[in-house]
């Protein structure tokens, strides 16, 4: 089974526990990783969380520059 792709910008990160690959609903934790959900990095660090530290190497980030119209 392939590993699930970790979303960079989920629509409602507060609704899901991000502690493991199960991505349980925050009110129905199945893995028993504690009494509360693990927050998505965007909850803690902001929308540009993957640009901090070594996160960027783990994701294929699309270029934010507009394409060159001469090509």
Secondary structure in CASP SS format (residue, H / E / C, confidence):
PFRMAT SS
TARGET T0000
AUTHOR 0000-0000-0000
METHOD secondary structure of the structure
MODEL  1
X C 1.00
X C 1.00
X C 1.00
X C 1.00
X C 1.00
X C 1.00
X C 1.00
X C 1.00
X C 1.00
X C 1.00
X C 1.00
X C 1.00
X H 1.00
X H 1.00
X H 1.00
X E 1.00
X C 1.00
X C 1.00
X C 1.00
X C 1.00
X C 1.00
X C 1.00
X C 1.00
X C 1.00
X E 1.00
X C 1.00
X C 1.00
X C 1.00
X C 1.00
X C 1.00
X C 1.00
X C 1.00
X C 1.00
X C 1.00
X C 1.00
X C 1.00
X C 1.00
X C 1.00
X C 1.00
X C 1.00
X H 1.00
X H 1.00
X H 1.00
X H 1.00
X H 1.00
X C 1.00
X C 1.00
X C 1.00
X H 1.00
X H 1.00
X H 1.00
X C 1.00
X C 1.00
X C 1.00
X H 1.00
X H 1.00
X H 1.00
X H 1.00
X C 1.00
X C 1.00
X C 1.00
X C 1.00
X C 1.00
X C 1.00
X C 1.00
X C 1.00
X C 1.00
X C 1.00
X C 1.00
X C 1.00
X C 1.00
END
